[in-house]
Amino acid sequence: MTAILHETFEDTAARLRACRICRDSPLYGPPLPHEPRPIVQGSSTARLCIASQAPGTRAHRSGKPFSDPSGVRLRAWLGLDEAAFYDGARVAIVPMGSCFPGLDAKGGDRPPRRECAERWRKDLFAGLPALELILVIGQYAQGWHLGRLDGGLTGTVRNWRAILGETRRPRILPLPHPSWRNNGWLKREPWFEAELLPVLRAEVARVLA
């Protein structure tokens, strides 16, 4: 009897990059108004996962996740240079929506396409058996990985100690989005940089050591 081989992260990612569901067969709302360009990073050996929202305009153009000022801030938060951050053998980047969702009437990014997570997220994470830590960035990723969010994003991130200390594996640490749009939030919540960031950098260094 021939054994059934489980699909690797790399295999799933290759199929994802050919996906056109949100343009050709959308399940929620109008079709994606531009050519999809799914962006995902990782490998079966990755020990850290950045569960993000969706690529922005610059990432859509470059095909590289977080290739914008948000990425600069995120790498500073993590204490990683670009070489380490983009090392897919150690760091997976799995957004809730793998394609740039377009802009809303105010010029902000639309929410991640729901079709993407429903179709691909379970398979992608099944291909990441070595994960030790998932950084869930923003309310969409936090809702998916943590379920109901008590107190919204702020309440969830404030509860980071309890979430990180839970017995689930891989461990989870919630973060706000590193976008400049959250500058006001960061000023109102000084505990984030004073208390959470040192632990975040230590955890990332430990996981990737």
Order of alpha helices (4+ residues) and beta strands (2+ residues): alpha-alpha-beta-alpha-alpha-alpha-beta-alpha-beta-alpha-alpha-alpha-beta-alpha-alpha
